[in-house]
Amino acid sequence: MNQPKDPILKNLKIRPMNESDVNRITLLETRIFPDPWPKSAFLEELGKDYRGVIIADIDGAISGYASYIISYGEAHLTNIAVAPKYRGKSIAKNLLNAILDIAKKADCEYVFLDVRPTNTAAISIYQKSGFAELYRRPNYYHNPVEDAIVMVKSLDQEDA
Ligand SMILES: CC(C)(COP(=O)(O)OP(=O)(O)OC[C@H]1O[C@@H](n2cnc3c(N)ncnc32)[C@H](O)[C@@H]1OP(=O)(O)O)[C@@H](O)C(=O)NCCC(=O)NCCS
């Protein structure tokens, strides 16, 4: 049986990142990841058709964000994170679904992502969303050094 939805989700709006979000996202990114994207990387994502960052906005607070690149009929989830106090409320699930919608609208056949093998929370979400392991890139991550699991989801079986 499905878990009841967290009431906070009533106020959740998934929207594109704008320039005024960048400082707050960079701060969150630095708190969450040992190898964070710099501010310049987020600025680089603004105003592009084929790549971008989406925000999980709850009453003006940034609860999470995710980024993507669309290239040659493939979509890549390049980043996803939820602020610690908002975790376990399906925010990542909503962000991931929004990225899948963007990929479908761009007529992508596949969505790819990389994840650390030790990141069991993220792997669990991806598997529940239908992603499967494709192969591993040895020593791909730094700080700490770790392989990357490359996962893929086919959008073929999905409803348009
Ligand atoms: C991974 C992360 C994005 C999950 O965000 P979240 O908003 O808490 O996830 P959700 O609440 O949407 O969970 C979605 C599903 O994954 C499961 N899940 C979430 N966290 C989990 C955990 N720690 N262990 C096992 N399963 C977990 C949930 O049970 C849920 O499944 P359900 O829909 O069947 O209930 C968040 O923990 C995070 O920001 N981590 C640090 C950054 C990171 O690792 N990003 C991924 C890089 S590849």
The ligand as an ORCA input file, in Angstrom:
! r2SCAN-3c Opt
* xyz 0 1
  C      19.258     10.667     -2.409
  C      18.340     11.830     -2.053
  C      18.300     12.796     -3.247
  C      16.922     11.287     -1.749
  O      16.041     12.374     -1.553
  P      14.638     12.187     -0.809
  O      13.802     13.368     -1.152
  O      14.849     11.900      0.616
  O      14.038     10.874     -1.509
  P      12.474     10.509     -1.619
  O      11.800     10.868     -0.320
  O      11.906     11.102     -2.852
  O      12.545      8.938     -1.750
  C      12.156      8.270     -2.941
  C      12.192      6.771     -2.708
  O      13.511      6.338     -2.329
  C      13.509      5.708     -1.053
  N      14.615      6.204     -0.224
  C      14.909      7.503      0.051
  N      15.952      7.575      0.893
  C      16.307      6.289      1.158
  C      17.297      5.696      1.964
  N      18.134      6.453      2.719
  N      17.405      4.349      1.977
  C      16.556      3.596      1.250
  N      15.567      4.087      0.481
  C      15.458      5.419      0.430
  C      12.237      6.147     -0.399
  O      11.767      5.131      0.473
  C      11.290      6.361     -1.536
  O      10.678      5.179     -1.913
  P       9.060      5.084     -1.926
  O       8.632      6.061     -2.996
  O       8.788      3.675     -2.283
  O       8.613      5.502     -0.580
  C      18.824     12.550     -0.769
  O      19.055     11.582      0.227
  C      20.086     13.355     -0.992
  O      20.037     14.534     -1.342
  N      21.260     12.720     -0.771
  C      22.536     13.417     -0.925
  C      22.814     13.760     -2.391
  C      22.874     12.539     -3.257
  O      23.370     11.499     -2.854
  N      22.384     12.669     -4.501
  C      22.383     11.581     -5.460
  C      23.663     11.618     -6.244
  S      23.708     10.278     -7.433
*
